[in-house]
Amino acid sequence: MVVASRSPETIRSGTGLSPLKPLAMSEKVERRIDDIEKSIGDSRIYRGLVMKNGLTALLISDPDTDKSAASLSVAVGSLSEPKDLPGLAHFCEHMLFLGTKKYPTENEFTQFLTQNGGSYNAYTANDHTNYYFSTKTESLKPALDRFAQFFLEPLFTTSATEREIGAVNSEHEKNVADDFWRLAQLEKNAADPNHSYNQFGTGTKETLWDIPKSKNVSVRDQLLEFHSKWYSSHLMYLTILGKEDLNTLEELAVSLFGDIKRKDVERPYWNDPIYKEEQLATKTVVVPVKDIRVLSVNFLIPDQSKYYRSMPSRYLSALFGHEGPTSILTVLKKRGWSSKLSAGNKFEARGIELFDIDVDLTEKGVDHVDDIVKLIFQYVNMLRREGPQEWFHDENSNISAMQFQFKDKGSPLDYVYRLSSHMITFELEHVLTAEYLIREWKPDLIVELLSYFRPDNMRVTVVSKIFQNETDTVDKYYGTPYSIKKIPTETLNEWKKDDLCEDLKMPSKNEFVATDFNLVPIDKNEPGHPHIIHDSFLLRCWFKTDTEFRFPKAFVSIDFFSHIVMTDPFHCNIMSLFVRLFNEDFSEYTWDATRASLNLVIQPSSYGFKMQLSGFNHKLHILLKKTIDKLLTFKINPQRFEILKEEKIRDLKNIDMEQPYHSAMRYNSVVLSEDAWTPNELLAAIDDVKIENIEEFIEKFLSQMFMESLVYGNIDKPKALELIQILEKPFLGRDGFRRLLPRQMVRSREVRLEDRESALFETTSDHHSSSCVYIHLQCGVQSTLKNMIVGLFNEIIKESCFNTLRTQEQLGYIVFSSSSRSHGILNLRIIVQSDRTPMYVDSRIENYINTIEQLLMNMPEEEFNKYKDALAVKLLEKPKGLMKQAAVYQVEIDTQDYNFNRAQIEVEALKLIAKDDIIKFYNDQISQSGPERHKLAVHVRSTLKNTTAEEVDNSLMANNTILIKDITDFKKKHQLYQLPNSFMPVGHTKSKL
């Protein structure tokens, strides 16, 4: 297939695709829209509806889908809640999941989805609230019926209201030490005090319970009033995706949502600017939690959504965020002031929009903030003098058109929730294309938008630890120290000068934009999964031509492996720094490729580094050759080495400030992995790293390594062999190259806990008020049947685990169970982040585990089979695009399992599992009295709260718990699990045993 390289091919959804005769116009339907524009490669069929009650719906018929999904966006969010009840809109979102008149049981909806292979979520934004779910295709109608009740007759019961306050408060507590949330709140604090934008949207126990209660205000009554006022049908935008034809979907939508009441309320729109003259031309200094240094320059601009046909903001985003040789970032790097820059418009709410330029600062850069802002204005001056360039607009338009034309299908869940929010802004006819297609060249709109880039129309924010003694205000919700002052007139005048920097210019034309979209022919004799086409002592290559998605795209991965990386923290740091230095130096070249949807990602790994190239295949070989050439000739810039080393040190220190549950997961891995290093161990070893260490190490690494590669997509075998030559030949020609011995290619293993052993590792968190408990139960070496037993067990308990520990006991906001594999070992884990003491939470988790026996014993066979079906639905859900499929193949290669038909094979094993098998698994490995139970508990205790010891039922705590005081000593006293056999044995993948 050949597609024009300029304007995309689009068709109207109703044109010649559906033989269905539309339904007679229902008394509940005002208007149908059948000419929804879509890509020519999109096989889904669309219909828009506007119902008599004002609700707008988008129906998507996809006979090939293996999941159904729906989303409803209400065009009201936190900016519409009462000023004296911060967080009410968000609280309302939480409460809709906790029972309706028709389905009063609190977890009815979520339990139904769990038993039908589905998932759900919701979020509250400034100007809208979005609810969404997925389910197996056969269950769409009953799922929609339960979902519709959210907007018809929610209960807001008194008991649930009082309990769910805890979840909202816990959600806020999770964010208190997160700089992202803290800075977002300061942006609101800086707004006009009389504007709705100047508010706090999450809510806390204090704002939603304590203060209202002291004023005799019933929060439940306020919730009912808020829902009654704002949850109006004409403010609702519904998307439904299913296997059914459009007429059937329409009947579903109209019958279930057509009776939602229309209220006498207008859709909110904020015409007044959030910042007035007194809030502009200001400089805010902020003390962060993490050791970060950021400069943000924010320009107040008009709402750009009405200009979606020409997208002037995207034109400017592409220029300010460019990373090529004549960009702002490149000049900043040369001056030693920055290593990262991002730019773009930020839509906050209808009528409220900003254009942000964010610069990560070096130590030196913090002292040159005014000079950096000056440089930004010199770039603005250059753009004004050059004027809008039609060739650059055309290039952007061309790239966006290609991205739309060859867009992956995407998961039904993600698709519906994005579309339902887009429907608030864009006309139904263009709701699929609006964020992609740049249809019009409007240079006057670019000039007009650029006119808002002025010193008197901006705010400057500088974030750094150096301002510890320079702040005069503390945010009342997050405790962030900050200060806001007017920028001196002389500084503003300097920025207003119409001068230029000779290093700043328009970017060159992008040579990576694909123009060849031909598809390679399919070889009918090729296996249906990746297979080896090259296997030498240096490189093994797995290959498969894409036969399903048929897009002109490809995916190439290379895992560079050597045994020398994990020997100690020093060498781990060397590899990490090398990858940082290489990526930054090479970014000037690769930026154009990235813009043209040809991506290069290089990341350090446990055994070396991984390289992935993905996107349009036309010029992928050029990027690969240039990358390998650069890899073999790369020279380290001393200035950039010092900057990036200091950045790496800060990153290691900042790990201590991550979320407690992230810390718990990290330490769980360190305790159980044969080769893993703590952040402190890495930190202690990094000072000694010098440029010559990196150069010597990389020389040795590239002379004694092994590569394992995957080539997949719109590539035939001869082209794949060409890519192999590009990869292999330069290394074979190196002097002194030595092949790895089989024993040097063995992957690391996992520590094996003893039968009935209960180990406890304790650590602290000095920055978060919440603690965390991570319960890790080892379940043995993976096998097809055992994988399904552990997976099915988790499928059965996960909703009851969440309902018990979060909804009923309100232990915290972050509560979940999951099953997974690491080093080929199966495990079940339960994680709870809570403001309660770790010992208390641990005891409540054990108490819940004790209840599972009765849950299983009392479970009817019909319900048990529902869980089996739900798991099968999830396993058999097909990847929704070439890159998603590549990721599935890549996991099999990374783990050296090579089970490329895993889903089908495991589902066949799943069919054989009986309820007695799950009960036996519980009794043997999960129950406290289980003879084969292996428990590791990681407790991350907050030091910010002086929590007194809570009452703990000691009978729930294991009697033989071992406190891990020294990780190395603990590992010495334990055996290691064997590595599992590969499903498809190749090469040297045996264990050390």
Secondary structure, DSSP 8 states (H G I E B T S, - for coil): ----SSS--EEETTSSS---------TTEEEEE---EEETT---EEEEEEETTS-EEEEEE-TT-SSEEEEEEES--GGGS-TTSTTHHHHHHHHTTS-BSSS-STTHHHHHHHHTT-EEEEEE-SS-EEEEEEE-GGGHHHHHHHHHHHHH-B---HHHHHHHHHHHHHHHHHHTT-HHHHHHHHHHHTS-TTSTTSS--S--HIIIIIHHHHTT--HHHHHHHHHHHH--GGGEEEEEEESS-HHHHHHHHHHHHTT----S-------S-SS-TTTSSEEEEE--SSS--EEEEEEEE---GGGTTT-HHHHHHHHHT--STTSHHHHHHHTTSEEEEEEEEEEEETTEEEEEEEEEE-HHHHTTHHHHHHHHHHHHHHHHHH---HHHHHHHHHHHHHHHHT-----HHHHHHHHHHHHHHS-GGGTTTTTT------HHHHHHHHTT--GGGEEEEEE-GGGTTS--EE-TTT--EEEEEE--HHHHHHHH-----TT-------TT-----------TTS-SS-EEEEE-SSEEEEEEE--SS--SEEEEEEEEE-TTGGG-HHHHHHHHHHHHHHHHHHHHHHHHHHHTTEEEEEEEETTEEEEEEEEESTTHHHHHHHHHHHHHH----HHHHHHHHHHHHHHHHHGGGS-HHHHHHHHHHHHHBSS---HHHHHHHHTT--HHHHHHHHHHHHHS-EEEEEEEES--HHHHHHHHHHHHHHHHTSTT-----GGGG----BB---TTEEEEEEEEESS-S-EEEEEEEEEEE--HHHHHHHHHHHHHHHHHHHIIIIIIT---SEEEEEEEEETTEEEEEEEEEESS-HHHHHHHHHHHHHHHHHHHHT--HHHHHHHHHHHHHHHH---SSHHHHHHHHHHHHHTT---TTHHHHHHHHHTT--HHHHHHHIIIIISTT-TT-EEEEEEEEESSS--------GGGS-TTEEE-S-HHHHHHTS-B------SS--SS-----
